[in-house]
Amino acid sequence: MTRPDDTPAAQQPLADFSQCHAGILRKLDGLEELPALLAPAARARELAECSVEFFCEAIFEHHLDEERELFPAVLTSATPEERGRLQAIVRRLTDEHRALESLWKRLEGDLKRVAKGQAFEVDTEALQTLVSQYRAHARYEEETFLPLAQAILGRNGDHMAALGLALHVRHTPMPVPAYV
């Protein structure tokens, strides 16, 4: 009868398999976490993509609407006594637009890469600054400028109608002539 060799050297091949299994099981534990991580990663890509589209299509357009249509309409309709204060408010809002747009430009490339799943690094400090400054900008505009604009443009219905028409024309696509 032959007895198995109980020396450590004789058991080494089996120990190697056992160690290999331990390593495989550790990797499988990590792999098991993947489904829980996919949803947040997909949400990050979606948020980044929507933010890029929104800034490029809506926010920049909004700033242009204010600067080309709203601000001039209010300034033109203001009394001489109102004009100095309004000019300071409009200057502040326009300066804030440029600062916010500059912050956005710093973030845009990283967000585009996140949207494509290429990177997950974003300047979080700049992102938080953008969000907090935009909230403050919107709050100031809502609480200070827009009530003043309503009072000034509301004194003459034609002025409000002219602003509405200017905005409509600005956002209505021009028909493309058909060539036959």
JOUR-V52207 format. One record per residue. N is the residue number from 0. RES is the residue in three letters. PHI is phi as a letter, one per 20 degrees, with the letter a starting at -180 (none if undefined). NEAR is the number of other C-alpha atoms within 12 Angstrom. Layout:
BEGIN
N;RES;PHI;NEAR
N;RES;PHI;NEAR
END
This chain:
BEGIN
0;MET;none;3
1;THR;e;4
2;ARG;e;6
3;PRO;f;9
4;ASP;f;10
5;ASP;e;10
6;THR;f;10
7;PRO;g;12
8;ALA;f;11
9;ALA;f;12
10;GLN;e;14
11;GLN;g;14
12;PRO;g;13
13;LEU;f;14
14;ALA;f;14
15;ASP;f;15
16;PHE;f;13
17;SER;f;14
18;GLN;f;14
19;CYS;f;14
20;HIS;f;14
21;ALA;f;14
22;GLY;f;14
23;ILE;f;14
24;LEU;f;14
25;ARG;f;14
26;LYS;f;14
27;LEU;f;13
28;ASP;f;13
29;GLY;f;14
30;LEU;f;14
31;GLU;f;13
32;GLU;f;13
33;LEU;g;14
34;PRO;g;13
35;ALA;f;13
36;LEU;e;14
37;LEU;f;15
38;ALA;f;13
39;PRO;f;15
40;ALA;f;21
41;ALA;f;19
42;ARG;f;20
43;ALA;f;27
44;ARG;f;26
45;GLU;f;22
46;LEU;f;22
47;ALA;f;31
48;GLU;f;24
49;CYS;f;21
50;SER;f;27
51;VAL;f;27
52;GLU;f;19
53;PHE;f;18
54;PHE;f;28
55;CYS;f;20
56;GLU;e;15
57;ALA;d;16
58;ILE;f;22
59;PHE;f;24
60;GLU;f;21
61;HIS;g;24
62;HIS;f;30
63;LEU;f;24
64;ASP;g;25
65;GLU;f;29
66;GLU;f;26
67;ARG;e;21
68;GLU;d;27
69;LEU;f;35
70;PHE;g;35
71;PRO;f;25
72;ALA;f;32
73;VAL;f;37
74;LEU;f;31
75;THR;f;24
76;SER;e;29
77;ALA;f;26
78;THR;f;19
79;PRO;g;14
80;GLU;f;12
81;GLU;e;20
82;ARG;f;23
83;GLY;f;15
84;ARG;f;20
85;LEU;f;32
86;GLN;f;24
87;ALA;f;17
88;ILE;f;26
89;VAL;f;32
90;ARG;f;21
91;ARG;f;21
92;LEU;f;32
93;THR;f;27
94;ASP;f;18
95;GLU;f;25
96;HIS;g;30
97;ARG;f;23
98;ALA;f;21
99;LEU;f;32
100;GLU;f;27
101;SER;f;19
102;LEU;f;26
103;TRP;g;32
104;LYS;g;22
105;ARG;f;21
106;LEU;e;29
107;GLU;g;30
108;GLY;f;23
109;ASP;f;28
110;LEU;f;33
111;LYS;f;30
112;ARG;f;22
113;VAL;f;28
114;ALA;g;27
115;LYS;e;22
116;GLY;m;22
117;GLN;e;17
118;ALA;b;18
119;PHE;c;22
120;GLU;d;21
121;VAL;c;23
122;ASP;f;21
123;THR;f;16
124;GLU;f;15
125;ALA;f;24
126;LEU;f;25
127;GLN;f;17
128;THR;f;21
129;LEU;g;29
130;VAL;f;20
131;SER;f;16
132;GLN;f;24
133;TYR;f;27
134;ARG;f;16
135;ALA;f;19
136;HIS;f;28
137;ALA;f;23
138;ARG;f;16
139;TYR;f;20
140;GLU;f;27
141;GLU;f;16
142;GLU;e;15
143;THR;d;22
144;PHE;f;31
145;LEU;f;24
146;PRO;f;17
147;LEU;f;28
148;ALA;f;35
149;GLN;f;25
150;ALA;f;20
151;ILE;f;29
152;LEU;f;29
153;GLY;f;21
154;ARG;f;17
155;ASN;c;19
156;GLY;g;15
157;ASP;f;15
158;HIS;f;26
159;MET;f;24
160;ALA;f;17
161;ALA;f;22
162;LEU;f;29
163;GLY;g;19
164;LEU;f;17
165;ALA;f;20
166;LEU;f;23
167;HIS;f;15
168;VAL;f;14
169;ARG;f;18
170;HIS;d;17
171;THR;e;10
172;PRO;f;9
173;MET;f;9
174;PRO;f;6
175;VAL;e;6
176;PRO;f;6
177;ALA;e;5
178;TYR;d;4
179;VAL;d;3
END
